[in-house]
Every structure is written in C-alpha cells, then in structure tokens.
C-alpha cells in the first residue's frame, strides 16, 4: 500500500513520491515518452495498489524470463516495454530520474514480499475461459450499456472521460492489454469503474473482443532505441 505519510525521509522518499506522481499523472510529467492519451494508472488501478488491477508490487519477481523478448529481463526492461507498447512511445533512459523513480516506487510497494515469490490468484489477473466463444456483436451492446459513459461512444473520440480504448491515442497492437484474455481478466475484476465485479465472465470476454476488434497503432519493433551517454564519474 502507498502511504505518503509513511515514506522514508530524504532523497529515497522523494524519489518514491515522484514515482507515484509519474504513475498517476504520466501525461503531465512524461509527455516526451508517451504517444497515448492515458496515464499508467489507466491499467495499474489505484496507482498499482489494487489486487487484480495490474498490481505493481512486482519488484521481487525480477530478473525474469520474458517470452516476447526471448531473454531474461530486468525490471527496467519491463518498464521499457510498457513505454514502447502500452504507451506507444519510447522509454526513458535507465539512469534517468524518471526510470529510477518508477523503480523506487515499485520497490516501495513490494516491501515485505519475498524475492522470487509468485503472486497468488487473489493478486494477479487470472486467465479464464468464457462459457462460449467471445461474441463482439454482443460486446458492442455491453459497451454501449456499461462502458460508453466513461470511454465515449466511439471509444476513441474526444468525449471520453477515461482512456481511449482504440484509435491513434490508445495502446498499440502488441501491448499486454491487446491480448484478449488479459483485457477480459482486467475488465472482469475492475470494470465498470463505478461497479467493478458486476460483469460475468462471458460479458468480459465479449466486450473485450469488441474493443480489440477496432484499429489501433501498429508497434514498430524495428526502431532503434538509444540513450544519451554518461561520463564514468556519474556512476
């Protein structure tokens, strides 16, 4: 849990506080690094503190094997993935204050969790199969009834209150949320925001299939990512 009153004093506490600020106000503080109209907290509910809401208490799970990258990755690599795909932007340098603040915040949320511990089913988004094959036509009706008030009738128009779910300002086509089972699990436990947990499994799959049937940015995996060099004295 994040409690600003309980943060350590000095530079470490300041960095954790800044990390929290970056999660909830990403667009305000990290505009050069994102191409979407959303903050990190759009997917990491309550700034990453809600179980089954993409909790950020994951510090002790790194380094870990990453299937997409086909290698072992560090936490900074995972954050870079978020900026490249979920935020359709570019990652900050690993030794930037922004990256250090995000890592510090995640470490703070993870205190007390043993290194290497696997999150239990009550914490992470659990994969499940719907009773029937996902039906985007039925999902469209659920979207109108349950989602459009916050996300807009068009899902990507300028009338949305909460993040656009498709279109040029949404996550790109290889973001984690672009996987049907991931979005369905997130929706099942966290949506609608004013009544989470009121949808059944079939509803979650149908509306997620409808959302993911729309166009969104295409990830450019061949981009070259470079960071500015530092003098040895910095380290």
C-alpha positions as CSV (number, residue, x, y, z in Angstrom):
1,X,0.0,0.0,0.0
2,X,1.2,3.5,-0.7
3,X,1.0,5.9,2.2
4,X,2.8,9.2,1.6
5,X,2.9,9.9,5.4
6,X,5.0,6.7,5.9
7,X,7.6,7.3,3.2
8,X,11.2,7.4,4.3
9,X,12.7,10.8,4.7
10,X,15.3,12.3,2.4
11,X,16.1,11.5,-1.3
12,X,14.7,8.0,-1.3
13,X,11.3,9.1,0.0
14,X,11.3,12.0,-2.5
15,X,12.0,9.5,-5.3
16,X,9.2,7.1,-4.3
17,X,6.8,10.1,-4.1
18,X,7.9,11.2,-7.6
19,X,7.4,7.7,-8.9
20,X,3.8,7.7,-7.6
21,X,3.3,11.0,-9.3
22,X,4.5,9.6,-12.6
23,X,2.1,6.7,-12.4
24,X,-1.0,8.8,-11.8
25,X,0.0,11.9,-13.9
26,X,2.1,10.3,-16.7
27,X,0.7,12.7,-19.4
28,X,1.7,15.7,-17.3
29,X,5.2,14.6,-16.4
30,X,6.3,12.3,-19.2
31,X,4.8,13.7,-22.4
32,X,8.0,13.2,-24.5
33,X,7.9,9.4,-23.7
34,X,4.2,8.6,-24.5
35,X,2.1,8.6,-27.6
36,X,-1.3,7.8,-25.9
37,X,-3.9,9.8,-24.1
38,X,-3.7,7.9,-20.8
39,X,-1.7,7.6,-17.6
40,X,0.0,4.5,-16.3
41,X,-2.8,4.3,-13.7
42,X,-5.3,3.6,-16.5
43,X,-4.1,0.0,-16.4
44,X,-2.5,-0.1,-13.0
45,X,-5.6,0.7,-10.9
46,X,-5.2,2.9,-7.8
47,X,-1.6,3.6,-8.9
48,X,-0.8,-0.2,-8.9
49,X,-2.1,-1.0,-5.5
50,X,-5.3,-2.9,-6.3
51,X,-5.1,-6.7,-6.4
52,X,-6.1,-8.0,-9.8
53,X,-5.9,-4.4,-11.0
54,X,-2.4,-4.9,-12.5
55,X,-0.6,-4.6,-9.2
56,X,2.8,-3.1,-9.3
57,X,4.1,-4.9,-6.2
58,X,6.4,-7.0,-8.5
59,X,9.9,-5.9,-7.6
60,X,10.9,-9.3,-6.3
61,X,9.9,-11.1,-9.5
62,X,12.9,-9.6,-11.4
63,X,15.1,-10.6,-13.2
64,X,12.7,-13.0,-15.0
65,X,12.4,-14.8,-18.3
66,X,10.4,-12.9,-20.9
67,X,8.9,-14.9,-23.7
68,X,8.4,-11.9,-26.0
69,X,11.9,-10.7,-25.7
70,X,13.3,-14.3,-25.6
71,X,15.7,-13.4,-22.9
72,X,16.0,-12.7,-19.2
73,X,14.9,-9.1,-18.4
74,X,15.4,-6.7,-15.6
75,X,12.6,-4.5,-14.1
76,X,13.8,-1.6,-16.2
77,X,13.4,-3.7,-19.3
78,X,9.8,-4.4,-18.4
79,X,9.1,-0.8,-17.8
80,X,10.7,0.0,-21.2
81,X,8.2,-2.5,-22.7
82,X,5.3,-0.5,-21.2
83,X,6.5,2.7,-22.7
84,X,7.1,1.1,-26.1
85,X,3.9,-0.8,-26.4
86,X,1.2,0.1,-23.8
87,X,2.1,3.8,-24.0
88,X,3.1,3.6,-27.7
89,X,6.1,5.8,-27.0
90,X,9.7,5.5,-26.1
91,X,11.4,4.5,-22.8
92,X,13.3,7.0,-20.6
93,X,17.0,6.2,-20.1
94,X,17.5,3.6,-17.4
95,X,19.6,6.0,-15.4
96,X,17.1,8.9,-15.8
97,X,15.4,10.2,-12.7
98,X,12.0,9.1,-14.2
99,X,13.1,5.5,-14.5
100,X,14.8,5.5,-11.1
101,X,11.6,6.9,-9.6
102,X,9.4,4.3,-11.1
103,X,11.7,1.5,-9.9
104,X,11.8,3.1,-6.4
105,X,8.0,3.3,-6.3
106,X,7.6,-0.3,-7.4
107,X,10.2,-1.4,-4.8
108,X,8.3,0.5,-2.1
109,X,5.0,-1.2,-3.0
110,X,6.8,-4.6,-2.9
111,X,8.3,-4.3,0.6
112,X,7.7,-7.4,2.7
113,X,7.1,-9.6,-0.4
114,X,9.8,-12.4,-0.6
115,X,12.2,-12.2,-3.5
116,X,11.0,-14.6,-6.2
117,X,7.5,-15.1,-4.7
118,X,4.8,-15.8,-7.3
119,X,1.7,-13.7,-6.8
120,X,-1.3,-15.7,-5.7
121,X,-4.6,-15.9,-7.6
122,X,-6.1,-13.2,-5.5
123,X,-3.5,-10.7,-6.6
124,X,-2.8,-11.2,-10.3
125,X,-5.2,-11.2,-13.2
126,X,-6.2,-14.9,-13.7
127,X,-6.7,-16.4,-17.1
128,X,-10.1,-18.0,-17.6
129,X,-12.1,-19.3,-20.4
130,X,-15.6,-17.9,-21.2
131,X,-18.6,-20.3,-21.3
132,X,-18.9,-19.6,-25.0
133,X,-16.7,-18.2,-27.7
134,X,-16.4,-14.4,-27.5
135,X,-19.0,-12.5,-29.4
136,X,-18.0,-8.9,-30.4
137,X,-21.6,-8.2,-31.5
138,X,-22.9,-8.8,-28.1
139,X,-19.8,-7.0,-26.8
140,X,-20.9,-3.9,-28.7
141,X,-24.2,-3.8,-26.7
142,X,-22.4,-4.3,-23.4
143,X,-20.0,-1.5,-24.4
144,X,-22.9,0.9,-25.0
145,X,-24.7,0.0,-21.8
146,X,-21.7,-0.3,-19.4
147,X,-18.6,1.5,-20.9
148,X,-19.5,4.3,-23.2
149,X,-20.4,6.8,-20.5
150,X,-16.7,6.9,-19.5
151,X,-14.9,5.8,-22.6
152,X,-17.1,7.6,-25.2
153,X,-19.5,6.3,-27.8
154,X,-16.7,5.9,-30.3
155,X,-14.1,4.6,-27.8
156,X,-11.6,6.9,-29.4
157,X,-13.4,10.2,-29.6
158,X,-12.6,13.4,-27.7
159,X,-15.7,13.0,-25.5
160,X,-14.2,10.2,-23.3
161,X,-13.6,10.8,-19.6
162,X,-11.3,7.8,-19.2
163,X,-8.7,6.4,-21.6
164,X,-9.4,5.8,-25.3
165,X,-9.8,2.1,-25.9
166,X,-8.9,2.2,-29.6
167,X,-7.7,4.7,-32.2
168,X,-4.4,6.6,-32.5
169,X,-4.2,7.6,-28.9
170,X,-4.7,4.1,-27.4
171,X,-2.2,1.3,-26.7
172,X,-0.7,-0.4,-29.7
173,X,-1.2,-3.8,-31.2
174,X,1.4,-5.8,-29.1
175,X,0.7,-4.2,-25.7
176,X,-0.2,-6.6,-23.0
177,X,-3.8,-5.3,-22.9
178,X,-4.1,-6.2,-26.6
179,X,-4.3,-9.9,-25.5
180,X,-7.9,-10.9,-25.3
181,X,-7.6,-12.9,-22.1
182,X,-5.6,-10.1,-20.4
183,X,-8.2,-7.5,-21.2
184,X,-11.0,-9.8,-20.3
185,X,-9.5,-10.5,-16.9
186,X,-8.9,-6.8,-16.2
187,X,-12.5,-6.0,-17.2
188,X,-14.0,-8.8,-15.1
189,X,-12.3,-7.5,-11.9
190,X,-12.1,-3.8,-12.4
191,X,-14.8,-2.6,-14.8
192,X,-17.2,-0.7,-14.9
193,X,-15.3,1.6,-12.6
194,X,-18.4,2.6,-10.7
195,X,-19.4,-1.1,-10.2
196,X,-16.4,-3.4,-10.6
197,X,-17.2,-7.1,-10.4
198,X,-20.7,-6.8,-11.7
199,X,-19.9,-8.3,-15.2
200,X,-19.9,-12.1,-15.7
201,X,-17.1,-13.9,-17.5
202,X,-18.9,-14.0,-20.8
203,X,-19.6,-10.3,-20.7
204,X,-16.0,-9.6,-20.0
205,X,-14.8,-11.6,-23.0
206,X,-17.5,-10.3,-25.3
207,X,-16.8,-6.6,-24.6
208,X,-13.1,-7.1,-24.7
209,X,-13.3,-8.8,-28.1
210,X,-15.4,-5.9,-29.3
211,X,-12.9,-3.3,-28.1
212,X,-9.9,-5.2,-29.6
213,X,-11.7,-5.5,-33.0
214,X,-11.0,-1.8,-33.6
215,X,-7.9,-0.3,-35.2
216,X,-5.0,1.0,-33.0
217,X,-1.4,2.0,-33.6
218,X,0.9,-0.7,-35.0
219,X,4.1,-1.3,-32.9
220,X,7.3,-0.5,-34.7
221,X,9.6,-3.2,-33.4
222,X,12.5,-2.4,-35.7
223,X,13.0,1.1,-34.1
224,X,16.5,1.7,-32.7
225,X,16.3,2.8,-29.1
226,X,19.4,4.7,-27.8
227,X,20.1,6.6,-24.6
228,X,22.4,9.6,-24.1
229,X,25.8,8.5,-22.8
230,X,27.1,9.4,-19.3
231,X,30.6,10.1,-18.1
232,X,32.1,7.5,-15.9
233,X,32.1,9.8,-12.9
234,X,28.3,9.7,-12.9
235,X,28.3,6.1,-11.7
